[in-house]
Structure formats: structure tokens, C-alpha cells
Amino acid sequence: QHLDGETAREDEVPQQLVNLIRFFPERWLPVKKALLRPPGEDSGVEVSLPWRLRLARACKSRGFVAAAEAESFENMLEASR
């Protein structure tokens, strides 16, 4: 839930990430690469796979991630189960 009591939407991209993409596009590429990396690949900092999948889908709906990239990530997750 948000601080104001509203429940977060499934397709919501955090405002900080939107600002990063908008104002610092060169910094978005490494973040996107980390978001869409294969499961189990060590990055030093790990975000759970369900959250990565949710964020990847939200970024796809906003046009920040190509549909093919998001679908490829989803297929990798399915294959790793």
C-alpha cells in the first residue's frame, strides 16, 4: 500500500524509475539489463523474481521495455521453474 492508503496497481512503475528513464537515459540501460537478467545470475543485489517480473510487465506497459524483451524474460522464468 501507498502511504496515502491507496493500493499499488500491478502495472505501476515507481516514480523514481520514471524519472531515471526520463532524465538519465544512459543510467536506465544498466538498470534494464539487471531487471531482465536471467534468474540465478549474480548481481550483488537481488530483487525477488516475482517483483522483477511485475516491474518488467509494468515497464512493458509504459513502453520502457520492448514487448519482446519482457516476453523473453517471462520465458526464461518459466524455463527455470
C-alpha positions as CSV (number, residue, x, y, z in Angstrom):
1,Q,0.0,0.0,0.0
2,H,1.0,3.6,-0.6
3,L,1.3,6.0,2.4
4,D,-1.9,7.6,1.4
5,G,-3.8,4.3,1.8
6,E,-4.2,3.6,-1.9
7,T,-3.2,0.1,-3.1
8,A,-0.4,0.0,-5.6
9,R,-1.6,-1.1,-9.1
10,E,0.0,-4.1,-10.7
11,D,1.2,-2.0,-13.7
12,E,2.6,0.9,-11.8
13,V,6.2,2.0,-12.4
14,P,7.8,3.7,-9.4
15,Q,8.1,7.5,-10.0
16,Q,11.8,7.3,-9.2
17,L,12.3,4.9,-12.1
18,V,10.3,7.0,-14.4
19,N,12.4,10.0,-13.5
20,L,15.6,8.0,-14.1
21,I,14.4,6.9,-17.5
22,R,13.3,10.4,-18.5
23,F,16.2,12.4,-17.2
24,F,19.1,10.0,-17.2
25,P,18.5,7.5,-20.1
26,E,22.1,6.4,-20.0
27,R,21.6,5.1,-16.5
28,W,18.4,3.2,-17.5
29,L,20.3,0.7,-19.7
30,P,22.3,-1.0,-16.9
31,V,19.1,-1.0,-14.7
32,K,17.1,-2.6,-17.5
33,K,19.8,-5.1,-18.1
34,A,19.8,-6.0,-14.4
35,L,16.0,-6.2,-14.4
36,L,15.9,-8.6,-17.3
37,R,18.9,-10.7,-16.5
38,P,18.5,-14.5,-16.2
39,P,17.4,-15.9,-12.9
40,G,20.3,-17.0,-10.7
41,E,22.8,-14.7,-12.3
42,D,24.7,-13.0,-9.5
43,S,24.4,-9.2,-9.4
44,G,25.4,-8.5,-5.9
45,V,21.9,-7.2,-5.0
46,E,18.9,-9.4,-5.6
47,V,15.3,-8.5,-6.0
48,S,12.8,-11.3,-5.9
49,L,11.8,-12.8,-9.2
50,P,8.1,-12.0,-8.7
51,W,8.9,-8.3,-8.2
52,R,11.2,-8.3,-11.2
53,L,8.5,-9.9,-13.3
54,R,5.9,-7.4,-12.1
55,L,8.2,-4.5,-12.8
56,A,9.2,-5.9,-16.2
57,R,5.5,-6.1,-17.1
58,A,4.8,-2.6,-15.8
59,C,7.7,-1.2,-17.8
60,K,6.4,-3.0,-20.9
61,S,3.0,-1.5,-20.5
62,R,4.6,2.0,-20.3
63,G,6.9,1.3,-23.3
64,F,10.1,1.4,-21.3
65,V,10.8,-2.3,-22.2
66,A,10.1,-3.8,-25.6
67,A,7.5,-6.5,-25.7
68,A,10.0,-9.0,-27.0
69,E,12.4,-8.3,-24.1
70,A,9.6,-8.7,-21.5
71,E,8.3,-11.9,-23.1
72,S,11.9,-13.3,-23.3
73,F,12.3,-12.6,-19.6
74,E,9.0,-14.3,-18.8
75,N,10.0,-17.3,-20.9
76,M,13.3,-17.5,-19.0
77,L,11.5,-17.6,-15.7
78,E,9.1,-20.3,-16.9
79,A,12.0,-22.4,-18.1
80,S,13.9,-22.0,-14.8
81,R,10.9,-23.4,-12.7
